[in-house]
Structure formats: C-alpha cells, structure tokens
Amino acid sequence: MSKNLLLIPDKIRQLRIRRGRSQRTVAERADVSQSVLCAIENGRRVAGLGQVERLGRVLATGSEEIEQLKGLAAHDQIVELVAQRYGEQSAELVSLVLQAKAALSEREMMKITSLIQECITAKNLLENPRSELKMSP
C-alpha cells in the first residue's frame, strides 16, 4: 500500500522531531522496538492502536492529541484493509471519505450522500433509459 495514504507516519515523525527526541528514546519510553517505530514512521508498517496510544503518551501534549492520533491510526488501519481487499484505488477513495467525514458536519455529509445517490440514479438512467428509475425530489 502507498505510504501517501497513511496519516500516522508523518504525524508521529513530526511530533518526535518537535519534541527533539530520537527514535531510540521514543521507542524505549513507548515500549516499542526502534525498528518498529522506524517502520511506522516510514509507512512500511501500519501502527496498531496500542502502539499509537503508547507513542501518544510519550509524544502528545495531552489527551486530546492522543485521541487525534488514535483517530489517525483507525483511518490507516481501515485504508490498509480496503487496499488489501479491494485495491489501491478503493483505498484512496475510502481515505478521502474518512478525511471528509472528520472535517464535515453531519448535515453536510447527509447532503453529499444525497447528491451521490442522485448521481448514481442519473447514471443508471443514462445507461438504461427504459428503466423505471426516478430521480429523488
């Protein structure tokens, strides 16, 4: 899977560098091997929730930042699963949707969902003009 789809690697590296800590120091304090931390930072390994929580306790400034890290880890785990099962393109789409969901209100997401459903209906009508599909009001 492409490292570009993962959110945790850059975030962990940024936090570690901002705190002025080496991989070795962070790994020891978070009870993770340095090779695992290196693989996480380089996007060769998707971090587990427990690892992210331990890394967050070492690197984060508070519980809110730890929760943010856990959200990013969940994103990465979902995207990895989708990439394995359905391929890179599907993983890219899921990544975009997950990031949009985090940035948009429930009302905005409902509106987007409605628009997508209308687009699918319109596409089906164009492909099958004799079908009885109807656009929603």
Secondary structure as UniProt FT lines:
FT   HELIX           3..5
FT   HELIX           8..18
FT   TURN            19..20
FT   HELIX           23..30
FT   HELIX           34..41
FT   TURN            42..43
FT   HELIX           49..59
FT   HELIX           63..86
FT   HELIX           88..103
FT   HELIX           106..127
FT   TURN            129..130
//
